[in-house]
Amino acid sequence: MFAGAGSTVAGCVVGDGTMIGARATVLPGASIGSDAFVDAGAVVEGDAVIQSGELWTGSPATKLRRLTADEISFLRSSAQHSAEVRTAAAWLLSSTHS
């Protein structure tokens, strides 16, 4: 899972490969499957169930459409890249490598 800057995600279930856009809010109790996308600024209500491979947007968030196989592949590679950047940043900021 990747959560963009200023997003709020707490007390919910989020699957692998899912991307949460900047300033999006996912309220406690929501359930988001793998390889899903929540648009920037969206507000996912606590009773929402987002299935794997869905794109949701708006406030309150609603399903816009299913993602294509190419879009899901892009999400997965983006999530992997983000994880690598976080690891590199943690290493750079640690005092153990100096």
N, C-alpha and C positions, 0 to 999 in steps of 0.2 A: 504494500500500500504506500502511496505517496500522497501527502497532504501539502497543498500549496501554502504560501505565505499568508498569515492572518486567518487561516481556516481554524474552525473549532470542531473537533471530533472527540466525543467522550461518551462512555457508557453505551456503546453500540458494537455491533459485529461488522467487521469489514474484511472482505476476502482478499486473497493475494492478487497482485497485479492491478488493483483498483486505484484510480487517481481521483483525488478530491481537489477541486480547483481552489484558487486563491480566494480568501474571504468567504468561502462556503461554510455553512453550519450544518452539522449532522447532530440532531438531538438524541438524547439518551433513549434507547429502546429500538432505534432503527436497525435494520438489517440490510447489509449491502453484500451481494455476491462477488465472486472473483471477476476480474477483468471488466469492471464497470467504470463509468465515468460520471462524476458529479460536476456540473459546470460551475465556473467561478461565480461566487455570490449567491448560489442556490441555498435554499433552506430546506433540508430534509427533515420532515416531521418524525416524531418518535414512533409512530405506528407504521411508517413506510417500510415496504419490503421491495428492495431493488434486486432484480434477478441478475445473474451473471450475464455480462455482455450487453447491458443496457446503458443508455445515455439519458440522464435526468437533468432538468434545468428549471429555473424559476423559483418563486417564493409564494406559496409553498411549491416545492419541487414536484414535477410530474414527469412521467416518461415521455421523452421526445421520440426515440426510436431505438432499434437494436443496432449495435455496432457491427461493422463489417469485419471479416477475418483480417483484412489488412490493418484496420484501425486497432483491433485487439493486439495484433503483433507489434504495432507501434507503441501501444501502452506498455506492453511487457518490456520492450527494449528501453523505453524511457524510465520505467521503474528501476530497472537494473542499473542504468546509468546514474540515476539519483542516489542509489545505495552506494555506488562506487565513489561518488563525490562526497557523500557524508563520511565514508570511511577515510578518505584522503584528508578531509578537513579535520577530523578528530586526530589523525596522526600529526598533522601540521601544528595543531594547537596543543598537543601533549608536550610535556617537558622531557619525556623519556628518549626521544630521538635526538636531542641536542648534544 
